[in-house]
Amino acid sequence: FRHDAKPPKDYVLGFIPWGRVSSAYGYAQAQDPAWDDFQDSTGQGGSRSNFDDSIMFVGWYTHETRRQLGISLWDPYNQYLAYHEGRGGYKRGTYKRKPSLMKVARRVEQTAKTYG
Protein backbone atom coordinates (compact mmCIF):
# COMPACT_ATOMS: atom_id res chain seq x y z
CA PHE A 1 0.00 0.00 0.00
CA ARG A 2 1.22 3.50 -0.80
CA HIS A 3 -0.10 6.53 1.04
CA ASP A 4 0.59 8.80 -1.92
CA ALA A 5 -0.49 6.52 -4.78
CA LYS A 6 -1.63 8.37 -7.90
CA PRO A 7 -2.95 7.18 -11.26
CA PRO A 8 -0.60 7.20 -14.25
CA LYS A 9 0.10 10.39 -16.15
CA ASP A 10 -1.66 11.17 -19.39
CA TYR A 11 0.41 12.16 -22.42
CA VAL A 12 -0.27 14.27 -25.51
CA LEU A 13 1.26 12.93 -28.71
CA GLY A 14 2.48 9.99 -26.69
CA PHE A 15 5.34 11.81 -24.95
CA ILE A 16 4.27 15.23 -23.57
CA PRO A 17 3.09 14.88 -19.92
CA TRP A 18 -0.44 16.27 -19.57
CA GLY A 19 -1.75 15.74 -16.06
CA ARG A 20 -3.14 12.52 -14.65
CA VAL A 21 -5.90 10.30 -16.03
CA SER A 22 -8.01 10.95 -12.89
CA SER A 23 -7.91 12.76 -9.56
CA ALA A 24 -7.69 9.46 -7.61
CA TYR A 25 -5.21 9.68 -4.76
CA GLY A 26 -4.04 7.92 -1.63
CA TYR A 27 -4.76 4.54 -0.11
CA ALA A 28 -8.43 4.52 -1.16
CA GLN A 29 -7.76 5.96 -4.64
CA ALA A 30 -10.69 8.28 -3.94
CA GLN A 31 -11.38 10.86 -6.64
CA ASP A 32 -11.89 14.51 -5.74
CA PRO A 33 -15.72 14.59 -6.10
CA ALA A 34 -16.25 11.45 -3.99
CA TRP A 35 -13.79 12.64 -1.32
CA ASP A 36 -15.55 16.02 -1.21
CA ASP A 37 -18.93 14.27 -0.81
CA PHE A 38 -17.47 12.18 2.03
CA GLN A 39 -16.15 15.26 3.81
CA ASP A 40 -19.43 17.16 3.35
CA SER A 41 -21.57 14.20 4.43
CA THR A 42 -19.56 13.22 7.49
CA GLY A 43 -18.00 16.50 8.58
CA GLN A 44 -14.65 14.69 8.54
CA GLY A 45 -11.58 16.58 7.45
CA GLY A 46 -9.00 13.94 6.90
CA SER A 47 -6.50 13.11 4.25
CA ARG A 48 -6.51 10.53 1.50
CA SER A 49 -2.90 9.74 2.40
CA ASN A 50 -3.93 8.77 5.96
CA PHE A 51 -4.80 5.08 6.24
CA ASP A 52 -7.47 5.55 8.95
CA ASP A 53 -9.19 8.31 6.96
CA SER A 54 -9.09 6.18 3.82
CA ILE A 55 -10.70 3.23 5.63
CA MET A 56 -13.43 5.58 6.92
CA PHE A 57 -13.99 6.71 3.32
CA VAL A 58 -14.31 3.15 2.00
CA GLY A 59 -16.82 2.30 4.72
CA TRP A 60 -18.83 5.45 4.03
CA TYR A 61 -18.73 4.82 0.26
CA THR A 62 -19.94 1.22 0.50
CA HIS A 63 -22.77 2.22 2.86
CA GLU A 64 -23.81 5.00 0.48
CA THR A 65 -23.67 2.52 -2.40
CA ARG A 66 -26.02 0.23 -0.48
CA ARG A 67 -28.35 3.15 0.25
CA GLN A 68 -28.34 4.61 -3.27
CA LEU A 69 -28.08 1.49 -5.44
CA GLY A 70 -29.33 -1.25 -3.14
CA ILE A 71 -26.12 -3.29 -3.40
CA SER A 72 -25.74 -5.39 -0.27
CA LEU A 73 -22.73 -4.80 1.95
CA TRP A 74 -22.22 -8.57 1.64
CA ASP A 75 -21.95 -8.43 -2.17
CA PRO A 76 -18.24 -7.73 -2.74
CA TYR A 77 -18.46 -8.34 -6.50
CA ASN A 78 -20.94 -5.56 -7.20
CA GLN A 79 -19.62 -3.29 -4.43
CA TYR A 80 -16.18 -3.49 -6.06
CA LEU A 81 -17.58 -2.70 -9.51
CA ALA A 82 -19.52 0.29 -8.13
CA TYR A 83 -16.42 1.52 -6.29
CA HIS A 84 -14.21 1.17 -9.36
CA GLU A 85 -16.63 2.64 -11.89
CA GLY A 86 -18.37 5.10 -9.58
CA ARG A 87 -22.05 4.78 -8.80
CA GLY A 88 -23.07 6.51 -12.02
CA GLY A 89 -20.84 4.26 -14.11
CA TYR A 90 -22.19 1.22 -12.32
CA LYS A 91 -25.79 2.31 -13.02
CA ARG A 92 -24.89 2.79 -16.70
CA GLY A 93 -23.25 -0.64 -16.79
CA THR A 94 -19.84 0.63 -17.95
CA TYR A 95 -18.20 -2.40 -16.31
CA LYS A 96 -19.99 -4.72 -18.74
CA ARG A 97 -17.58 -3.62 -21.48
CA LYS A 98 -14.57 -4.42 -19.28
CA PRO A 99 -14.07 -8.19 -18.96
CA SER A 100 -10.73 -7.73 -17.19
CA LEU A 101 -12.41 -5.57 -14.53
CA MET A 102 -15.13 -8.17 -14.00
CA LYS A 103 -12.40 -10.80 -13.60
CA VAL A 104 -10.73 -8.68 -10.90
CA ALA A 105 -14.12 -8.24 -9.20
CA ARG A 106 -14.52 -12.05 -9.13
CA ARG A 107 -11.10 -12.34 -7.46
CA VAL A 108 -12.18 -9.73 -4.90
CA GLU A 109 -15.32 -11.79 -4.30
CA GLN A 110 -13.29 -14.97 -3.80
CA THR A 111 -10.90 -13.21 -1.42
CA ALA A 112 -13.86 -11.92 0.58
CA LYS A 113 -15.27 -15.46 0.81
CA THR A 114 -11.90 -16.75 1.98
CA TYR A 115 -11.41 -14.14 4.70
CA GLY A 116 -14.96 -12.97 5.37
C-alpha positions in Angstrom: 0.0 0.0 0.0 1.2 3.5 -0.8 -0.1 6.5 1.0 0.6 8.8 -1.9 -0.5 6.5 -4.8 -1.6 8.4 -7.9 -2.9 7.2 -11.3 -0.6 7.2 -14.2 0.1 10.4 -16.1 -1.7 11.2 -19.4 0.4 12.2 -22.4 -0.3 14.3 -25.5 1.3 12.9 -28.7 2.5 10.0 -26.7 5.3 11.8 -25.0 4.3 15.2 -23.6 3.1 14.9 -19.9 -0.4 16.3 -19.6 -1.8 15.7 -16.1 -3.1 12.5 -14.6 -5.9 10.3 -16.0 -8.0 10.9 -12.9 -7.9 12.8 -9.6 -7.7 9.5 -7.6 -5.2 9.7 -4.8 -4.0 7.9 -1.6 -4.8 4.5 -0.1 -8.4 4.5 -1.2 -7.8 6.0 -4.6 -10.7 8.3 -3.9 -11.4 10.9 -6.6 -11.9 14.5 -5.7 -15.7 14.6 -6.1 -16.2 11.4 -4.0 -13.8 12.6 -1.3 -15.6 16.0 -1.2 -18.9 14.3 -0.8 -17.5 12.2 2.0 -16.2 15.3 3.8 -19.4 17.2 3.4 -21.6 14.2 4.4 -19.6 13.2 7.5 -18.0 16.5 8.6 -14.7 14.7 8.5 -11.6 16.6 7.5 -9.0 13.9 6.9 -6.5 13.1 4.3 -6.5 10.5 1.5 -2.9 9.7 2.4 -3.9 8.8 6.0 -4.8 5.1 6.2 -7.5 5.5 9.0 -9.2 8.3 7.0 -9.1 6.2 3.8 -10.7 3.2 5.6 -13.4 5.6 6.9 -14.0 6.7 3.3 -14.3 3.1 2.0 -16.8 2.3 4.7 -18.8 5.5 4.0 -18.7 4.8 0.3 -19.9 1.2 0.5 -22.8 2.2 2.9 -23.8 5.0 0.5 -23.7 2.5 -2.4 -26.0 0.2 -0.5 -28.3 3.1 0.3 -28.3 4.6 -3.3 -28.1 1.5 -5.4 -29.3 -1.2 -3.1 -26.1 -3.3 -3.4 -25.7 -5.4 -0.3 -22.7 -4.8 1.9 -22.2 -8.6 1.6 -21.9 -8.4 -2.2 -18.2 -7.7 -2.7 -18.5 -8.3 -6.5 -20.9 -5.6 -7.2 -19.6 -3.3 -4.4 -16.2 -3.5 -6.1 -17.6 -2.7 -9.5 -19.5 0.3 -8.1 -16.4 1.5 -6.3 -14.2 1.2 -9.4 -16.6 2.6 -11.9 -18.4 5.1 -9.6 -22.1 4.8 -8.8 -23.1 6.5 -12.0 -20.8 4.3 -14.1 -22.2 1.2 -12.3 -25.8 2.3 -13.0 -24.9 2.8 -16.7 -23.3 -0.6 -16.8 -19.8 0.6 -17.9 -18.2 -2.4 -16.3 -20.0 -4.7 -18.7 -17.6 -3.6 -21.5 -14.6 -4.4 -19.3 -14.1 -8.2 -19.0 -10.7 -7.7 -17.2 -12.4 -5.6 -14.5 -15.1 -8.2 -14.0 -12.4 -10.8 -13.6 -10.7 -8.7 -10.9 -14.1 -8.2 -9.2 -14.5 -12.0 -9.1 -11.1 -12.3 -7.5 -12.2 -9.7 -4.9 -15.3 -11.8 -4.3 -13.3 -15.0 -3.8 -10.9 -13.2 -1.4 -13.9 -11.9 0.6 -15.3 -15.5 0.8 -11.9 -16.8 2.0 -11.4 -14.1 4.7 -15.0 -13.0 5.4 
